[in-house]
Amino acid sequence: MKRVRIVAITAVALGAAVTAGTKFQQAREAALVAAQPQAVASDAAAPVAPARTSGENTSLTQLAPPAAESASPSLLASPFIARVPPQTASAVPRSSTPEPASAPQLSRASVLPGVDVAAPVAPAPGPAADALRQIAEAETLPQTTATDAADEGAPLDPQLQAELEACAVWLVVTPAPGAMLETSVYAPCDGDAVVTLSHAGLSFDTHLSPDGQLLAQIPALTEQAQVTIRFADGREQSDQTPVADLAMVERVALQWQAPAEMRLNAYEFGASYGDDGHVYDLNPRQAGVTDQGFLTVLGDPAIAGSHLAQIYSYPRGETPRSGRVALEIEVPITEATCGRALTADTIELHGTAAAQIRQIRLDMPVCDGQGGFLVLPGVLPDMQIALNN
């Protein structure tokens, strides 16, 4: 950008110089023609002007009479052309008396030895010269712009940087009741995009909304919890937050990959299938209630090959109840899974102790068209819930 400005100013200066030079040449020729008869008659009587030393040479700017102040602005603005006085149609007769050296005529000044009209001379003082000098000084000063600062590595405020990037991705993670992570995503240029959210070994795939938004509740598995969103083109964004109440939660996660279908069942304190104490995807309950557990379902099964997860949580440090919670894995037998070997991962978290990750393998029954379910009790250990003392 700086180079373009310099070229433009140079072009204007050269254009002014060419225009002024043409006018000066025309005025000089007219003056010589008008002064020739007078110069022949007076040359015998006129004394020869003494030669000036190099230090005393008079510039055309100094020789020009005061009438030159009425010259055109383009002529005065050029640093390459001396000012030229306008010539009238009739010349005033010249006196035979030698003229003062301080105000010689143009015809005599134009033929002085040692004066090169093509050589640059300093512009006469005045508004035009001051304007040119200010422009030249401004172009030589370093110009700092927002782009230059970014190129030089100058740090920018993160919020400002995000606003400058039209397609930025916002990811904000904040703690929520029940040792949950409230995860907000805003990616305005990625509407309906398939994304992967991950946290401490837990991973699932889902869609952004048409306007690029997503709100998800993710069970925390570490006290300093970090959530990462990953796009199909490899872009990633992360955020983290501390989780103060993680020590008060018992948590078990089951995750797998579509097209398989799985279900995590939790039977609280002796409940049977379908009872109120049976917590599963059709009865997930709400987080933050002190005397009951809840289930979190993550992932979009409509996405081909998507990663899915279900997590059961119980607030052991706040419950007034004690007893056992039995956990069970249920797998529907479908055309997409029958006769195949399926794998799944489980994550067990007990308070602030390190999470335990295990992988399980399921050999599905052969395809007989009967359907049904494969129930796996005892694969996950029971939760022991103690009274809140």
C-alpha positions, -999 to 999 in steps of 0.1 A, spaced: 0 0 0 29 24 9 46 17 -25 13 26 -44 11 60 -27 47 69 -35 43 60 -71 12 81 -74 28 111 -59 59 107 -81 36 105 -112 18 138 -102 52 156 -97 65 144 -131 33 154 -148 35 189 -133 72 192 -143 64 182 -179 35 207 -181 55 235 -165 85 228 -187 64 231 -219 50 264 -208 85 276 -198 99 266 -232 71 285 -251 75 316 -230 113 315 -234 111 313 -272 85 341 -274 108 363 -252 138 357 -273 120 366 -305 106 398 -290 139 408 -276 162 401 -306 159 437 -323 166 454 -290 195 432 -281 213 439 -314 209 477 -310 221 477 -274 248 451 -273 275 477 -283 266 500 -254 258 475 -228 287 465 -205 296 429 -203 284 413 -171 313 400 -150 314 362 -148 302 348 -115 320 322 -95 304 289 -88 294 302 -54 278 333 -68 258 318 -97 223 332 -96 195 306 -99 166 312 -122 144 314 -91 164 345 -79 166 361 -114 128 359 -120 111 393 -113 83 397 -88 57 393 -116 63 356 -116 42 353 -85 12 352 -108 23 320 -125 0 290 -126 -1 268 -95 11 238 -114 42 256 -124 50 268 -89 44 234 -74 70 217 -96 104 214 -79 121 210 -113 111 243 -131 120 279 -123 92 304 -122 86 323 -156 71 358 -159 42 362 -183 51 381 -216 29 408 -231 22 413 -268 42 446 -270 77 449 -254 86 481 -235 116 498 -252 148 492 -233 171 519 -220 207 521 -231 216 525 -195 229 492 -179 202 476 -158 208 469 -122 221 434 -116 194 426 -91 166 427 -118 179 415 -152 156 409 -181 145 373 -190 164 375 -224 197 381 -207 190 358 -178 181 329 -201 216 329 -217 237 333 -186 266 308 -186 266 281 -160 228 279 -156 212 245 -165 175 249 -167 170 211 -168 188 207 -134 165 205 -103 164 236 -82 149 241 -48 113 252 -49 105 288 -40 93 293 -5 56 295 -2 24 274 4 31 251 -26 66 243 -15 55 237 21 28 213 9 53 193 -12 77 191 17 50 179 41 39 152 16 75 140 11 82 139 49 49 120 55 59 94 29 93 88 45 78 83 80 70 46 89 33 40 84 18 16 110 -15 -1 103 -34 -29 119 -22 -52 91 15 -42 97 11 -48 134 -3 -83 127 26 -90 103 51 -79 129 37 -103 155 22 -75 177 -2 -92 201 -39 -85 197 -66 -88 222 -82 -123 217 -117 -109 214 -106 -84 189 -87 -110 169 -118 -132 169 -139 -103 156 -113 -96 128 -116 -132 117 -150 -134 99 -152 -172 104 -139 -176 139 -151 -204 162 -162 -196 197 -161 -224 223 -169 -216 260 -169 -242 287 -184 -234 322 -191 -256 352 -227 -265 359 -245 -284 388 -238 -321 391 -202 -318 380 -213 -310 344 -196 -289 317 -219 -265 299 -204 -263 265 -214 -235 241 -202 -234 205 -207 -207 179 -192 -211 144 -212 -188 121 -195 -201 89 -200 -238 98 -238 -242 99 -249 -279 99 -213 -290 102 -205 -324 117 -181 -319 147 -165 -341 173 -164 -331 209 -140 -348 233 -131 -346 269 -107 -368 289 -112 -399 267 -149 -393 261 -157 -385 225 -189 -381 205 -201 -367 171 -229 -343 165 -242 -315 142 -241 -278 146 -274 -260 141 -280 -242 107 -266 -210 122 -235 -227 136 -245 -230 173 -244 -259 197 -252 -262 234 -242 -295 251 -240 -307 287 -209 -330 291 -202 -349 323 -168 -338 337 -142 -365 342 -113 -344 356 -111 -316 381 -95 -293 355 -117 -301 326 -109 -293 290 -133 -297 261 -121 -298 224 -142 -293 193 -128 -307 161 -140 -301 125 -138 -324 96 -111 -303 80 -88 -306 110 -96 -273 127 -97 -275 165 -107 -252 194 -104 -259 231 -115 -243 264 -113 -255 300 -127 -248 334 -122 -261 370 -148 -285 384 -152 -279 421 -178 -306 429 -163 -336 409 -154 -353 442 -191 -356 451 -200 -377 420 -199 -414 410 -199 -417 372 -198 -445 345 -197 -439 308 -204 -462 278 -193 -452 244 -194 -470 210 -197 -463 173 -227 -465 149 -244 -484 133 -243 -503 165 -270 -495 191 -264 -497 228 -281 -487 260 -268 -481 295 -293 -491 323 -290 -481 359 -312 -497 386 -311 -477 417 -316 -493 451 -333 -525 439 -355 -510 412 -366 -533 383 -370 -526 346 -395 -498 340 -396 -487 376 -391 -451 386 -356 -461 398 -347 -474 364 -326 -447 348 -320 -450 310 -324 -430 278 -362 -430 281 -360 -419 317 -328 -398 320 -338 -375 348 -323 -341 355 -288 -332 369 -284 -314 402 -310 -334 423 -294 -347 455 -312 -380 460 -312 -395 425 -289 -402 396 -293 -391 360 -283 -402 325 -266 -380 298 -270 -391 262 -244 -377 237 -240 -380 200 -262 -381 169 -270 -416 157 -281 -402 123 -245 -394 114 -230 -424 96 -203 -440 117 -208 -415 145 -194 -420 180 -221 -421 206 -220 -422 244 -243 -425 275 -231 -416 310 -248 -423 343 -240 -401 373 -250 -402 409 -243 -375 435 -229 -397 462 -217 -369 486 -252 -353 488 -276 -382 489 -296 -391 520 -298 -426 507 -275 -456 507 -274 -488 489 -264 -503 455 -269 -492 419 -267 -520 394 -254 -513 359 -263 -532 328 -255 -529 291 -283 -537 266 -276 -542 228 -304 -546 203 -299 -572 177 -304 -556 143 -295 -563 106 -266 -539 109 -251 -557 140 -261 -594 139 -233 -618 134 -207 -592 140 -182 -584 167 -188 -551 184 -165 -531 206 -172 -505 232 -153 -485 258 -163 -479 294 -150 -451 317 -155 -455 355 -150 -425 377 -152 -426 416 -148 -391 430 -114 -376 423 -97 -409 418 -82 -415 383 -107 -427 358 -106 -463 347 -110 -470 310 -118 -505 297 -126 -519 263 -152 -547 259 -159 -569 229 -194 -582 221 -200 -612 197 -235 -606 184 -258 -636 176 -262 -648 140 -288 -631 118 -319 -652 121 -344 -624 115 -358 -627 150 -343 -595 165 -343 -592 202 -317 -578 227 -284 -589 241 -282 -581 278 -249 -580 296 -252 -578 333 -221 -578 355 -198 -563 328 -198 -531 348 -194 -532 386 -222 -520 408 -220 -486 424 -220 -485 462 -237 -454 475 -231 -444 511 -251 -421 534 -242 -385 535 -226 -379 569 
